[in-house]
């Protein structure tokens, strides 16, 4: 009889082995219920029993329907082996730093974490308290600084991008529920939204706004301060030659300005030049037919108040002629009638009328009560109106005194047309005496108002530094 012990397959994970013992027929019969027999085929015949092994069991491939481990504090851990094959139970962790590779896995990517609750799918925090969350209940990504608590979000319930500064406080977002871009800054020198381009050529924009609504605006600025000098939109160009603080271009109006304050004096626009040869405003009419460099209008006067289409607080000058223009009375639909101002080297006022001498040939000519307050050095022109064959003479017998003067004709009861021309002497003229010749100063010296009249090129003109019209 041959006797021998043959060790078959074993399961190292749970310490369960399969032993096969070769015994005699009676012994096999006696131990049939205690042994698992080595079979030459796979899977072979099903055998029922228990394996109790103290020692080491080794196996190649083991198939089992269920696996049971003893109760311990390591339940739920995973088994990890060392280089020698010795396994130990360990808590589930990912060794850091983690580095892994994989293949394409569609839109879900290679690493997937889902949270069926309302908290974030991924939360991270460092020792300074800075933290970040991915896929929270109302945002895609959120991050917060640990000490300043500045916060930023991507894809929250209201905005595509949003962020807040805890100190000022300041806030901003992109692609909001009804606003494309919004910025709020609490600093005394802060900027709500700022854009900048660095290219020195090309049609680039620091901030570009568009609107397709007829009642909307490409860019809207609002200053809610009640103080004077508050600015809704501020434009500034630092070019030393031909920059534009604000440039407007439109099919009907390049720039439209309106003031609505009824408690003070509102101005639709305010223009001021601060250079040594400054101009408050310059306007050019670029059409080919009837063009106007500047055209002013005023609403109809109410309650006797005066209205002015154009009014100056200082002197008014023109390089060309000065005229009034009305619709021609004989052809108002097709022609204008122009009358021109009489020019002279001194500012003058003139008064005229018709007076009839008395039976002695004398007459007093009454002038306005303010005549003496605003005039000096009067000149007189007398013209007799008489259809007889008599030659009638007229002369001034007393000059202006107490705002009147006296004339005499050599024929009584004679009509006389009179004209008085006097130099302006109101308080403005007393403070700013008129000059008929002045020197050119600054950039105007060596240049002409109308260089083309002298056969010279446009760059010899005093306005040659104007920017090229876009």
Buried (B, 14 or more C-beta within 10 A) or exposed (E): EEEEEEBBBBBBEBBBBBBBBBBEEEBEEEEEEEBBBBEEEEEEEEEEEEBEBEEEBEBEEBEEEEEEEEEEEBEEEEEEEEEEEEEEBEEEEEEEEEEEEEEEEEEEEEEEEEBEEEEBBEEEEEEEEBBBBBBBEEBBBBBBBEEEEBBBBBBBEEBBBBBBBEEEEBBBBBBBEEEEBBBBBEEEEEEBEEEEEEEEEEEEEEEEEEEEEEEEEEEEEEEEEEEEEEEEEEEEEEEEEEEEEEEEEEEEEEEEEEEEEEEEEEEEEEEEEEEEEEEEEEEEEEEEEEEEEEEEEEEEEEEEEEEEEEEEEEEEEEEEEEEEEEEEEEEEEEEEBEEEEEEEEEBBBEBEEEBEBEEEBBBEBEBEEEBBEBBEEBEBEBEBEBEEEEEBEBEBEEEBEEBEBBBBBBBEEBBBBBEBBBBBBEEEBEEEEEEEEEEEEEEBEEBBEEBEEEEEEEEBBBEEEEEEEE
